[in-house]
Amino acid sequence: MKILVINSGSSSLKYQFFNMPATDPLTTGLVERIGLPGSTVTNHGEALKEVLNALSAKGIIHGPDDVDLVGHRVVHGGEQFCRGTEITPEVKEQIKALFSLAPLHNQVSYTCIEVAEHTFPRARQVAVFDTAFHHTLPDYAYRYAIPKSYYDDYGVRVYGFHGTSHKNVAGQAMAYLGNPAAKLITLHLGNGCSIAAVNAGRSIDTSMGFGPLSGLVMGTRSGDIDPSVVFHLIDQEQFTVAQVSNLLNKGAGLLGMAGSNDLRDVHKFADNGSDEAGLALQLYAYRIKKFIGAYAAVLNGIDAIVFTGGVGENDKVMRALVCESMDYLGLTFDASRNTAGSGQLFEINAADAKVKILVAKTNEELEIANECYSLFERES
């Protein structure tokens, strides 16, 4: 079954092409700077044409009719979608209805769905939702302590995000440990950051909530902040709601503290004597440690923590900052393994550690392809 997986952002489009049940992609690619000044790719329609041309040029397909399924990463599935779903006119309307919950992300995904329907007219389209993995949260984890009417009428609850990534690396960890009942804490660290408590493959808590702002410190997002700060800025400093939103979502986090949302830059600033950059690194790691402690309590013990995402997979210094002084949880860190480790999945814990500290390369596109294939494998 020939499956094209599309992972679209506001100005980028990642893709992988699979001939399943084989799980190694036949090709991967990235179209960047979509719609940005100076780019020759002005919209996602042109980006998909580039993808089609690339697949044809490599001889992987002879034309658009060779594609059986197109899998789309859609960030927000609300309460309606808890698994990969074939896209119908009704599903498209439900995705549109969720625009207000993820205005930057769902609209781009919707555009790509419509473009893909025209570019690959014979293919069946499938949506895989980032929120779906967290549908297993118990009500006491996903409800907020406000009147139930706000949940019933407006859908105000914890949804969680990065679910496709958390699910993928949790699966890798359970297979590596040989323990399908493993208690895991998965850390997706990139420009956006989230942490999840996973028990036997089921998400039972996660740091992002109604939207992707809460929880850990991120590239441009503040993470958890006292709501009183918002009230103060609006009531006492005459900030508009839009200004507060822009501050906490786009002007905070590493960017707001240290002047860059790229952790590599922040390390350089700190090495060159910037106290604020050094504090940003400490705060970033400290927030992660707090959540690890909380989720160890929620899980009643842990078998492994798993680092993933651009930062989790590549930033050895940040991994060390997070793992130091965590012996009370059985997390005994091995600095030499941390420095030398490489590959799809490797350990950075001491050989005799009670709890594994794993680094895993996430593969959201493979996770999406697997969900697509599972929907239609009986027909193949």
Salt bridges, closest charged atoms under 4 A:
ASP68 OD1 - ARG122 NH2 2.69
GLU79 OE2 - ARG157 NH1 2.73
GLU86 OE2 - ARG124 NE 3.10
GLU114 OE2 - LYS92 NZ 3.15
GLU117 OE1 - LYS92 NZ 2.96
ASP130 OD2 - ARG73 NH2 2.81
ASP152 OD2 - LYS148 NZ 2.98
GLU237 OE2 - HIS232 NE2 3.29
ASP262 OD2 - ARG264 NH2 2.79
ASP315 OD2 - HIS267 NE2 2.79
GLU347 OE1 - ARG337 NH1 3.13
GLU347 OE2 - LYS356 NZ 3.21
GLU364 OE2 - ARG73 NE 4.00
GLU365 OE2 - LYS14 NZ 3.74
GLU367 OE2 - LYS167 NZ 3.87
GLU371 OE2 - LYS167 NZ 3.48
GLU379 OE1 - ARG124 NH1 2.65
